[in-house]
Amino acid sequence: MKFIRHFDISFTQQSLGIMKRKNRALQQLSILFIISTAALLYAQDRLIRPGDTIDIVVYGHQELSRIVTVNANGAIDFPFMQNIPVDGMSLDELRRFMEAQLMRYLDGQPVMTLNFTDTKVLSVSVLGQVKNPGTIQLSAEGTLQEALAKAGGPLAGASVEAINLIRDEDGKTQKRQFNLYRLNLLGDMNHNPTLQNGDIVLVTGSSIFSSVKIIGSVRSPGVYEPPQGATLLDMLFIAGGLDRNADISKIRHVSPSAKQSKELEVNLNDYFAAPFRYELPRVLPGDIIVVPEKRQVWRSALTLIGSVSSILSMIYTVIMIERYTSN
């Protein structure tokens, strides 16, 4: 009987312990549920403000998913949508607006989620003589070198020894210069500062050295920026094509921007005769293309005839003057 009573007491104690643990677990779950619900309701009620970072996920389109930062003007940039005013909107309102806009460019109804995040993302403008000028995003510890790399790097002719960093500090615009030569050749990290949100990186330089000059018998002579991998013929099309008087057998391609300055005479007749065997020269920033005009025999003949007739007229005039004066 003692054994039975002892077993009953032990079993009861174990049951009470299990019930207490279950009650504790239920209490923890209830607390977590309340916290999650409150956070969700807070996220729904919270309005977007400048400085907020928003994690945007577009399902099935990883290339569009990103974290954006609301700039000082209360706007964000997103593919197909630039400078969206979001200050004072809720995440749900912004989601519906963005889905409606993306429907114009994507197949089907896009599925998106938007959430506030504490991830610090810098929005920095890289302008001037870089391959892809504009606003870029960096991590919280993003540097000048990273910003230039994300903008495609400086163009040929850019003043890399004087990169300008423009920053607003206490309501005043501050400007500092950094030298990429000292950074890359000497490893001087003082010339690779950590950037701040809203910074402007300005790369100056001469556009002459980052463009191609096309002169002569083309429809629109001028200075043009060459696309990546452009050939001499590509640049002629960019300049509006050849003039009807162009001599395509003696086009000159001057390339002072190459490691060793060179000048080529290009015969487009050879290319048109065998385009798969004739390789056109690639064009680099700073190159010059000269398209000469055909020598036209009839113009030379008219010039010669005009000169001869003028001489004959002069001789005739002198003879007539002498005749009348002699009488």
Phi, psi and omega in degrees: 000321177300319181297319181294317180296319179297320179295319180297318180295316180297316181296319179296318179296317178298317179298318179296321179296317178297317180296321179296318180295320178297316179297321179295318179295319178296321178296318179296317178298320179296318179296316179298318180297317180296317180296316181296317180296318180295319179296320179295316179295323178294319180296324180289324182276335183292133179262152183285136180228158176305138182096344178292148172246135186237126177271112182253122178242124175249108185294132182084358179221075182299330182293341179265342182286133182192169174257127180243153178246134177284121184283179185298337178272004178077032183228162176229160173247142181209151179309134183073355181220118182245139174055053179283121177286113186241355182300122179093354177275157170270164178298324181292320178296317179294320179299314181297320179296314183292322177298318179296322179289318182291336178301336181285341186242340182251157176279123177085181181278118178289146177248121186230152168231140178233132179219144171291146179221153178269001179296128181273121179236134179265136170254117185233140176261127176245115189234165175095221188276064173233162186293318183232076181294150179148193180268131179235166178243138179230163173290171185301332180255027182297144184246172178300317181297319179295320180296317179294320180295321181289336177271010177092356179088161179293149175279165174299135182092356178289146179276079184288348177275359181214066177280127183266133174245117182251128186218140174271121178230118179055040178080002179244142179274121179252141180232128178229156180241145180227150187248111181290334177297316180293327179288311187281323184270325183252351180070027181281101184287350175295343179259020175227068186289155172284133185270164177237160181299131179091358178298152175240124175256119183245119179254113182266174180154176181268128179290342180299321184277353178250007182231172179247131180263126181241119183231161178105214189275066170236162185292324182226077178300148180165196181250127184228146177276127184279133171295161180300125177077016182294144176261174178302319180293323177302316182292326177295322176294321179298327179278015176093359180094174183281146172285157183293340180263010183289140175263097186280000180271350185221047178283131181260133177240107181258126184234079177287347182278347178290167180302325176234121183304135182218157178224128181241150170252118187252131177251104181291340176299320178296320180293315181294331179286325181214075185296336182275346181254344184255122182260119178284146180291144174282149183255138179245155175304136181098351181288161178233132177243124181243120179252109183283166178263146179297142173281119185254115186298320184295328177293318178298320180296316179297321178298317180295316179299317179299319180294316181297316181296326178294319179296316180297320179297319178297316180299316180298317180298317180297318180298315182294322178296316180297322182296313182290326180286330181288331179283000000 
